[in-house]
């Protein structure tokens, strides 16, 4: 099963996986959106993202050096990880392999099936009670692969209006939000989501969600 090492990149957005820059290790809180991996071997066999010791000639024996401080080897631990790179403040990954530098504190999470994870999060967002937050609107737009200009065009709106939605300055209209949810759901009926009730609801904190990775597929737990 393929895995992705998520790292920060200077000048990029939170979904970029480019050059790593130092950031503080994230401490996850209980609840919110939780992602759990069960019955999967999430240890990576890849060796990208670090410096190889010069005296190692076998991939299996290679220990990665931190590419930031280049002073010590990275250590691997399985921990809960607050997935802030998603752009959402409430997504927690359970049972993720983290590569940590004991010298400078650099942390690199190894996340399996990243695109499937984003899809699973998106599917749960379109079923949530209450209005979408500005951060959730941005996340769903990126899941659709749209730029701000594309988003404005497909939503029959303007770039200025999209900017206000995504900054939280203006609440997305009920009609626009319904259209966005339907686009993400690819025109399929969304169970347990009653579109006619959306206009009666206000923005509320996203409820706790639990995801399981089963046979390389992210699924919401019952």
C-alpha positions in Angstrom: 0.0 0.0 0.0 1.5 3.4 -1.0 2.2 6.0 1.6 2.9 9.7 1.5 5.3 11.6 3.7 3.7 14.9 4.3 6.0 17.8 4.8 5.9 21.6 4.8 7.3 23.5 1.9 8.3 27.2 1.9 5.9 29.2 -0.2 3.4 26.4 -0.6 0.1 25.6 0.9 -0.6 23.0 3.6 -1.1 20.2 1.1 2.3 20.6 -0.6 4.8 17.8 -0.1 8.0 19.6 -1.0 11.0 20.8 1.0 10.6 20.3 4.7 10.8 23.2 7.0 10.9 23.1 10.8 7.6 23.1 12.6 6.6 22.1 16.1 5.3 18.6 16.7 1.5 18.6 16.8 -0.4 17.5 20.0 -3.8 16.0 19.1 -6.9 16.6 21.2 -9.5 13.9 21.9 -12.6 13.9 19.7 -13.2 16.1 16.6 -12.5 14.2 13.4 -10.5 11.0 14.2 -8.8 8.8 11.6 -7.8 5.4 12.7 -5.7 2.7 11.0 -6.4 -0.8 12.0 -4.9 -4.1 10.6 -2.5 -2.3 8.3 1.2 -2.2 8.2 1.9 1.5 7.9 5.7 1.2 8.1 7.3 2.7 5.0 9.9 1.0 2.9 10.8 4.2 1.1 13.9 6.2 1.9 13.0 9.6 0.5 12.9 12.7 2.7 16.2 12.3 4.6 20.0 12.0 4.3 21.6 8.6 3.9 24.7 7.8 6.0 27.6 7.4 3.6 28.6 4.0 5.0 25.2 2.3 4.2 24.9 0.3 1.0 21.7 -1.7 1.7 18.3 -0.1 1.5 17.0 -2.3 4.3 19.7 -1.1 6.7 19.6 2.6 5.8 18.7 4.9 8.6 17.5 8.3 7.6 19.2 11.4 8.8 17.2 14.6 9.5 17.5 16.8 6.4 17.0 20.0 8.5 19.7 19.8 11.1 21.6 16.8 9.5 22.9 16.0 13.0 21.0 12.8 14.0 19.0 9.9 12.7 15.2 10.1 12.6 13.4 7.8 14.9 10.0 6.2 14.0 7.1 6.1 16.5 3.4 5.3 16.1 1.3 8.1 17.5 -1.8 10.1 17.2 -1.3 13.0 14.8 -3.2 16.2 14.4 -3.5 16.5 10.6 -3.2 20.3 10.3 -1.8 20.0 6.8 -5.3 19.2 5.7 -6.2 22.8 6.4 -8.8 21.6 9.0 -8.3 22.1 12.7 -10.1 18.9 13.8 -8.7 16.0 11.8 -6.8 13.5 13.9 -5.0 10.5 12.5 -4.7 7.5 14.8 -1.9 4.9 14.5 0.2 6.9 12.1 4.0 6.4 11.8 5.9 9.6 12.6 9.5 10.2 11.8 11.0 12.5 14.4 14.3 14.2 14.9 15.3 14.1 18.6 17.7 17.0 17.9 15.6 19.7 16.2 12.1 18.4 16.7 11.3 18.0 13.0 8.3 15.7 12.5 7.3 13.9 9.3 4.1 11.8 9.3 3.8 8.8 7.0 0.2 8.8 5.8 -1.1 5.8 3.7 -3.6 6.3 0.9 -3.6 10.1 1.2 -6.0 10.8 -1.7 -8.5 8.2 -0.3 -8.2 9.9 3.1 -9.1 13.3 1.7 -12.0 11.7 -0.2 -13.3 10.1 3.1 -13.0 13.4 4.9 -14.9 15.2 2.1 -17.7 12.7 2.0 -18.2 13.2 5.7 -18.1 16.9 5.5 -21.0 17.0 2.9 -23.1 14.9 5.3 -22.5 17.1 8.3 -25.3 18.8 10.2 -25.0 22.6 10.1 -23.3 25.0 7.7 -19.9 24.5 6.3 -17.1 26.5 7.8 -14.7 28.6 5.7 -11.9 26.0 6.2 -14.2 23.2 5.1 -15.2 25.1 2.0 -11.5 25.5 1.1 -10.9 21.8 1.7 -13.8 20.7 -0.5 -12.7 23.0 -3.3 -9.2 21.5 -3.2 -10.7 18.0 -3.2 -12.5 19.0 -6.4 -9.1 20.1 -7.8 -10.2 23.6 -8.5 -8.4 26.9 -8.3 -10.3 29.9 -6.9 -11.1 31.0 -10.4 -12.4 27.5 -11.4 -14.5 27.5 -8.2 -16.0 30.8 -9.0 -16.8 29.7 -12.5 -18.4 26.4 -11.5 -20.4 28.0 -8.7 -21.6 30.8 -11.0 -20.1 33.4 -8.8 -17.1 35.8 -8.8 -13.5 35.4 -7.5 -14.2 38.2 -5.0 -17.2 36.3 -3.6 -15.2 33.1 -3.3 -12.5 34.9 -1.5 -15.1 36.1 1.0 -16.5 32.6 1.5 -13.0 31.1 2.1 -11.9 33.9 4.5 -15.1 33.6 6.5 -16.0 37.3 5.8 -19.3 36.2 4.2 -21.3 33.1 4.8 -21.9 31.0 1.7 -25.5 31.1 0.6 -27.7 28.1 1.2 -28.1 27.5 -2.5 -24.3 27.7 -3.1 -23.6 25.4 -0.3 -26.1 22.8 -1.5 -24.5 23.0 -5.0 -21.0 22.5 -3.5 -22.1 19.5 -1.5 -23.8 17.9 -4.5 -20.7 18.5 -6.6 -18.5 16.8 -4.0 -21.0 13.9 -3.8 -20.9 13.7 -7.6 -24.5 14.0 -8.0 -25.4 11.0 -5.8 -27.9 11.2 -3.1 -26.2 11.7 0.3 -27.7 9.5 3.0 -28.7 11.2 6.3 -28.4 14.7 4.7 -31.6 16.6 4.4 -31.0 19.5 2.1 -34.2 21.3 2.9 -33.2 21.7 6.5 -29.9 23.4 5.8 -31.3 26.9 5.7 -32.6 26.4 9.2 -29.2 25.5 10.7 -26.4 27.6 11.8 -22.7 27.0 11.7 -21.8 24.5 14.4 -18.7 22.7 15.5 -18.0 19.7 13.4 -19.0 16.5 15.3 -16.4 13.8 16.2 -15.9 11.4 13.3 -13.9 8.1 13.3 -12.4 6.6 10.1 -11.0 3.1 9.7 -8.6 2.0 7.0 -9.8 -1.4 5.8 -8.3 -3.1 2.7 -6.7 0.2 1.6 -10.1 2.0 1.8 -10.9 4.7 4.3 -14.4 4.2 5.7 -16.4 6.0 8.4 -17.0 3.8 11.4 -20.6 3.0 12.3 
